[in-house]
C-alpha cells in the first residue's frame, strides 16, 4: 500500500498507473537478463517501480526513477576478530549512503525520496561506511598478499592502507590459513 500512496502519476489524470509487470526487483543475485529490464520504459507513460538493495547506490543510473523509498538499512558482512566469526548483519546505512540513495530520484524529471528513518537517526548514523578491510575476514587478502610476493609479511602489508584492519584481524586470518594448510596442486585428486 505504501507504494500506491507514494507513487502518484499526475500524467494519468490523478490515477495510479502501475503495471504489475513493471514492479521490478534490482539486486546483486538477480540474473543478468532480469537486470536489463529495469532499464526499459513502461508503455503508455506508466510507472516503473524498482525494489532494490544497496545496488541502488552504485554508479549505475536508471534515469527514469522518480521515487526512492529508503529503509535506511543494509545487510553487511562483519567480522568479529575476537570471536573469530563472520556474520551478515542488518545495520543502519551511513549518512553518505542515505544521501547517495536520495540522489537516485529525479534524474530527468522532478523526483522525491522517502526515508523511513527520522532526522535524529540520520544524525546518529556513521558519516561514511567503514572500509571493507575493517569489516570482513581477511583470509583472501592474506592469500593475495602472498601470491603477489609483496615486500614484508601479511601484517606489515595490511597495515599500510589509510584505514588498516583491526589489529587482531590479520594474525587471525594467517592462523586460519595455517590451520587449513596449503592448497592442493592444481590437478591433484581430492579425496571424497
SVG drawing of the C-alpha trace seen along z (x, -y; Angstrom):
<svg xmlns="http://www.w3.org/2000/svg" viewBox="-8 -18 68 58">
<polyline fill="none" stroke="black" stroke-width="0.4" points="0.0,0.0 2.9,-2.3 3.9,-2.3 0.4,-3.1 0.2,-6.0 3.6,-7.4 3.7,-6.8 1.1,-9.1 1.2,-9.8 -0.3,-13.2 0.0,-12.5 -2.7,-9.9 -5.4,-12.2 -4.6,-11.6 -4.9,-7.8 -2.3,-5.2 -0.8,-3.6 1.3,-0.8 1.5,2.3 2.4,5.3 4.8,6.3 6.8,3.2 7.4,3.8 10.9,4.9 13.5,6.2 17.1,5.0 19.7,6.8 23.1,8.4 21.9,12.0 19.4,11.2 20.1,12.9 21.6,10.6 18.6,10.7 16.3,9.7 18.6,6.8 18.3,5.4 14.5,5.0 15.0,2.2 16.5,0.0 13.4,0.4 10.5,-2.1 6.9,-1.1 4.5,-1.6 2.0,-4.5 3.7,-6.6 3.1,-4.0 5.2,-3.9 8.1,-1.6 8.7,-0.6 12.1,0.7 12.7,2.7 16.4,2.5 19.0,3.3 22.3,1.4 22.8,1.9 20.8,-1.3 23.8,-3.1 26.2,-2.1 27.3,-4.1 24.6,-2.6 21.9,-5.2 18.3,-4.3 17.3,-7.7 13.5,-7.4 13.5,-6.8 11.2,-9.5 10.7,-8.0 13.1,-6.4 11.9,-4.7 14.9,-4.2 14.7,-1.9 18.0,-3.2 19.2,0.4 21.7,2.6 23.0,6.1 26.8,6.1 29.3,8.8 31.0,8.2 34.0,10.0 34.5,10.2 38.2,10.6 37.8,11.5 35.2,14.3 36.8,15.3 33.4,15.2 31.9,13.6 28.2,12.7 25.8,11.0 24.3,8.2 21.4,5.9 22.8,2.4 22.0,-1.2 23.4,-2.8 25.9,-5.6 24.8,-9.2 26.7,-9.2 24.9,-6.1 21.5,-7.7 22.5,-10.8 23.5,-8.6 20.2,-6.8 18.3,-10.1 20.2,-11.3 18.8,-8.4 15.4,-10.1 14.6,-12.8 17.5,-12.5 15.4,-13.5 12.3,-14.9 11.3,-16.0 11.6,-13.3 11.2,-12.6 12.8,-10.4 11.2,-9.0 13.5,-7.9 11.9,-5.5 14.0,-6.9 14.0,-10.1 16.3,-13.0 17.6,-12.2 18.5,-8.7 20.4,-10.4 22.4,-12.5 23.4,-9.3 24.5,-7.4 28.1,-7.0 29.2,-9.6 30.7,-7.0 30.6,-3.2 33.5,-1.5 36.0,-0.2 35.6,3.4 39.1,4.2 37.8,3.2 34.6,5.3 35.4,8.7 37.6,11.7 41.0,11.2 41.9,14.7 41.6,13.9 43.5,10.7 46.4,12.5 46.5,15.1 46.6,12.3 49.5,10.7 51.4,14.0 50.6,14.6 51.8,11.1 55.0,11.7 54.8,8.2 57.6,6.9 57.0,7.7 54.8,10.2 51.0,10.0 50.7,7.9 53.1,5.3 51.4,5.1 47.9,4.9 48.9,2.2 49.7,-0.2 46.2,-1.3 44.9,-4.7 42.4,-2.8 44.0,0.6 42.1,3.6 41.6,4.4 44.8,5.3 43.8,8.9 42.2,9.5 45.4,10.2 47.1,12.6 43.7,14.4 43.5,14.7 47.1,16.0 46.4,18.6 43.1,19.7 45.1,20.3 47.8,22.2 45.2,24.5 43.7,25.2 47.1,26.0 48.4,25.3 46.1,25.7 46.4,28.8 48.2,28.8 46.0,27.6 45.4,31.1 45.6,33.1 42.9,35.6 40.9,34.5 39.6,37.3 35.8,37.5"/>
</svg>
